[in-house]
Amino acid sequence: MASGVENSRQLEVIAEAAKALENQLDAAIDRLENLDNDELIALRRKRLEQLKKREHDKRKWVNAGHGTYTELNSDTEFFEAGKRSERFVVMFYSNATERCQLLDSHLITLSRKHLECRFCKLNIHKAQFTVKRLNLRLFPTLVSFINGQTVDFLRASEGCVTKDKLTLDLIEYYLSRCEIKSKKRRTAIADKEVKKLEEVVFGGNSKFVGHLDVHLQKDSRLVRYFLIIYKRCLFWKKTR
């Protein structure tokens, strides 16, 4: 009996959330239908400016080496690349191991997918000054930078994460939480996947180490809204 009441209450909560969302959509449609010609022209002009800026950014990124995964050969090349790119991710490695090759494959894919970020790799034996400055000791390690500042580390060495967990999803999740990617993730990661990702040793800012809420802070309002509803359902269940 209690189970039936609980399920009924959960359905009511979901229905209320759906109704609230429907009302928001209706209000947005009404606003669009009531726009006059001047407002439509202004919206069209704003959209055109956004498209122009996007194309300008793409050309700038391509000229700076974005869109490909390249190898740097010295400290000087590393610093020059960092100056030219707002978002910058580098894999520091020692030897061309199977683990490095796996990361190479993921970063090649991401470099084509996320043009807003430049992806490179650097052999530590060719950049001793940079390695000491960043205090790197385990390899391979991914280091992310924004505007020349170190944001976070992902230590992918054998003692930190197993190869089966070193997936494309893990790397993309890392970029999302470091705010390296400008594109927002459309779907939430399942709880079991988040738990798996949190087993990886992340360095740098400890504020990035959290649960699903951290990842969703930059996601859509719709996902956050239903996450709140879901948490309330869980809280209500525990208090029964």
C-alpha positions as CSV (number, residue, x, y, z in Angstrom):
1,M,0.0,0.0,0.0
2,A,2.8,2.4,0.9
3,S,4.5,1.6,-2.3
4,G,1.4,2.5,-4.3
5,V,1.1,5.9,-2.5
6,E,4.8,6.5,-3.1
7,N,4.5,5.9,-6.8
8,S,1.4,8.0,-7.0
9,R,3.2,10.9,-5.3
10,Q,6.2,10.6,-7.6
11,L,3.9,10.7,-10.7
12,E,2.2,13.8,-9.3
13,V,5.6,15.5,-8.9
14,I,6.6,14.6,-12.4
15,A,3.3,15.8,-13.7
16,E,3.7,19.2,-11.9
17,A,7.2,19.6,-13.4
18,A,5.9,18.8,-16.9
19,K,3.1,21.3,-16.5
20,A,5.5,24.0,-15.3
21,L,7.7,23.3,-18.3
22,E,4.7,23.5,-20.7
23,N,3.7,26.9,-19.2
24,Q,7.3,28.2,-19.8
25,L,7.1,27.0,-23.5
26,D,3.7,28.6,-24.0
27,A,5.0,31.9,-22.6
28,A,8.0,31.8,-24.9
29,I,5.7,31.1,-27.9
30,D,3.4,33.9,-27.0
31,R,6.4,36.3,-26.8
32,L,7.5,35.3,-30.3
33,E,4.0,35.6,-31.8
34,N,3.7,39.2,-30.3
35,L,6.9,40.5,-31.8
36,D,6.5,43.4,-34.2
37,N,8.5,43.9,-37.4
38,D,11.2,46.0,-35.8
39,E,11.8,43.4,-33.1
40,L,12.0,40.6,-35.7
41,I,14.5,42.7,-37.7
42,A,16.6,43.2,-34.6
43,L,16.5,39.5,-33.8
44,R,17.5,38.7,-37.4
45,R,20.4,41.2,-37.2
46,K,21.6,39.8,-33.9
47,R,21.5,36.3,-35.3
48,L,23.5,37.4,-38.3
49,E,26.1,39.0,-36.1
50,Q,26.4,35.7,-34.1
51,L,27.0,33.7,-37.3
52,K,29.6,36.2,-38.5
53,K,31.4,36.0,-35.2
54,R,31.3,32.2,-35.3
55,E,32.9,32.1,-38.8
56,H,35.5,34.7,-37.7
57,D,36.4,32.5,-34.7
58,K,36.6,29.4,-36.8
59,R,39.1,31.1,-39.2
60,K,41.1,32.4,-36.3
61,W,41.2,29.0,-34.7
62,V,42.3,27.2,-37.8
63,N,45.1,29.8,-38.4
64,A,46.3,29.1,-34.8
65,G,46.6,25.3,-35.5
66,H,43.2,24.2,-34.1
67,G,41.4,21.3,-35.7
68,T,44.4,19.0,-35.8
69,Y,46.4,17.1,-33.1
70,T,50.0,18.2,-33.4
71,E,53.3,17.4,-31.6
72,L,55.4,20.2,-30.1
73,N,59.2,19.8,-30.0
74,S,60.4,22.3,-27.5
75,D,59.6,24.6,-24.5
76,T,59.6,27.5,-27.0
77,E,57.0,25.9,-29.2
78,F,54.9,25.1,-26.2
79,F,54.8,28.7,-25.0
80,E,54.2,30.1,-28.5
81,A,51.2,27.7,-29.0
82,G,49.8,28.7,-25.6
83,K,49.9,32.4,-26.5
84,R,47.9,31.8,-29.7
85,S,45.1,29.8,-28.2
86,E,42.6,30.7,-25.4
87,R,41.9,27.0,-24.8
88,F,44.8,24.6,-24.9
89,V,45.2,21.0,-23.9
90,V,48.6,19.2,-24.0
91,M,49.5,15.5,-23.3
92,F,52.9,15.3,-21.7
93,Y,54.4,11.8,-22.2
94,S,57.7,10.0,-21.8
95,N,57.6,7.0,-24.1
96,A,55.2,6.1,-26.9
97,T,53.4,3.4,-24.9
98,E,50.1,1.7,-25.7
99,R,48.4,4.1,-23.2
100,C,49.8,7.1,-25.0
101,Q,48.6,5.8,-28.4
102,L,45.1,5.4,-26.9
103,L,45.2,9.0,-25.7
104,D,46.5,10.0,-29.1
105,S,43.4,8.4,-30.8
106,H,41.0,10.2,-28.4
107,L,42.7,13.6,-28.8
108,I,42.7,13.3,-32.6
109,T,38.9,12.8,-32.4
110,L,38.4,15.7,-30.0
111,S,40.6,18.1,-32.0
112,R,38.3,17.7,-34.9
113,K,35.1,17.8,-32.8
114,H,36.0,20.8,-30.7
115,L,37.6,23.4,-32.9
116,E,37.5,26.0,-30.1
117,C,40.4,24.2,-28.3
118,R,43.9,23.3,-29.5
119,F,45.2,19.8,-28.8
120,C,48.9,19.0,-28.7
121,K,51.4,16.5,-27.2
122,L,54.9,17.1,-26.0
123,N,57.7,14.7,-25.1
124,I,59.0,15.6,-21.6
125,H,62.6,15.0,-22.7
126,K,62.2,18.0,-25.1
127,A,60.7,20.3,-22.6
128,Q,62.4,19.9,-19.2
129,F,61.8,23.5,-18.2
130,T,58.0,23.2,-18.7
131,V,57.8,19.9,-17.0
132,K,59.6,21.2,-13.9
133,R,57.6,24.4,-13.9
134,L,54.3,22.4,-13.9
135,N,55.7,19.9,-11.4
136,L,54.8,16.9,-13.5
137,R,56.0,13.5,-12.3
138,L,53.5,10.9,-13.7
139,F,53.1,10.3,-17.4
140,P,51.2,10.5,-19.5
141,T,49.3,13.5,-18.1
142,L,46.9,15.8,-19.8
143,V,47.2,19.5,-18.8
144,S,44.5,22.0,-19.7
145,F,45.1,25.8,-20.0
146,I,42.8,28.8,-20.4
147,N,44.4,32.1,-21.4
148,G,47.8,30.8,-20.5
149,Q,46.8,29.7,-17.0
150,T,46.9,26.1,-15.8
151,V,43.3,24.9,-15.1
152,D,43.6,21.2,-14.1
153,F,45.4,17.9,-14.7
154,L,44.3,14.4,-15.7
155,R,46.9,11.9,-14.7
156,A,46.5,8.9,-17.1
157,S,49.5,6.9,-15.9
158,E,49.3,3.2,-15.1
159,G,49.1,3.8,-11.4
160,C,46.2,6.3,-11.6
161,V,43.7,4.8,-14.1
162,T,43.3,1.5,-15.9
163,K,43.2,1.5,-19.7
164,D,39.6,0.3,-19.9
165,K,38.5,3.5,-18.1
166,L,40.7,5.7,-20.3
167,T,37.8,6.3,-22.7
168,L,36.8,9.1,-25.0
169,D,33.9,9.9,-22.6
170,L,36.3,10.4,-19.7
171,I,38.5,12.8,-21.7
172,E,35.4,14.8,-22.8
173,Y,34.0,14.8,-19.3
174,Y,37.4,16.2,-18.1
175,L,37.3,19.0,-20.7
176,S,33.7,19.8,-19.7
177,R,34.4,20.2,-16.0
178,C,37.5,22.2,-16.7
179,E,35.4,24.5,-18.9
180,I,37.8,23.9,-21.8
181,K,34.9,23.0,-24.1
182,S,32.7,25.9,-25.2
183,K,30.0,23.5,-26.4
184,K,27.7,22.4,-23.7
185,R,27.1,18.7,-23.2
186,R,23.5,17.9,-24.2
187,T,22.9,14.8,-22.0
188,A,23.8,14.0,-18.4
189,I,26.2,11.2,-17.6
190,A,24.7,8.3,-15.8
191,D,25.4,8.0,-12.1
192,K,27.5,4.8,-12.6
193,E,29.6,6.5,-15.2
194,V,30.2,9.5,-12.9
195,K,31.3,7.2,-10.1
196,K,33.7,5.5,-12.5
197,L,35.1,8.8,-13.6
198,E,35.6,10.0,-10.0
199,E,37.9,7.0,-9.4
200,V,40.4,8.7,-11.7
201,V,43.0,10.9,-9.9
202,F,42.4,14.5,-10.9
203,G,44.9,17.1,-9.9
204,G,44.8,20.9,-9.8
205,N,41.6,22.6,-8.4
206,S,39.8,20.3,-6.0
207,K,36.5,22.2,-6.7
208,F,36.3,20.2,-9.9
209,V,36.1,16.9,-8.0
210,G,32.4,16.4,-7.3
211,H,29.3,14.5,-8.3
212,L,26.8,15.0,-11.1
213,D,25.8,18.5,-9.9
214,V,29.2,19.9,-10.7
215,H,28.9,18.7,-14.3
216,L,25.4,20.0,-14.6
217,Q,26.1,23.6,-13.4
218,K,26.8,24.6,-17.0
219,D,24.1,22.4,-18.5
220,S,20.6,23.3,-19.6
221,R,18.0,24.6,-17.2
222,L,15.7,21.7,-18.2
223,V,18.2,19.1,-17.0
224,R,18.9,21.0,-13.7
225,Y,15.1,21.4,-13.2
226,F,14.4,17.7,-13.4
227,L,17.5,16.9,-11.3
228,I,16.0,19.0,-8.5
229,I,12.6,17.2,-8.9
230,Y,14.4,13.8,-8.8
231,K,16.3,14.8,-5.6
232,R,13.1,15.9,-3.9
233,C,11.5,12.5,-4.8
234,L,14.5,10.7,-3.2
235,F,14.3,12.9,-0.1
236,W,10.6,12.3,0.2
237,K,11.2,8.5,-0.1
238,K,13.8,8.5,2.7
239,T,11.6,10.4,5.1
240,R,8.7,8.0,4.7
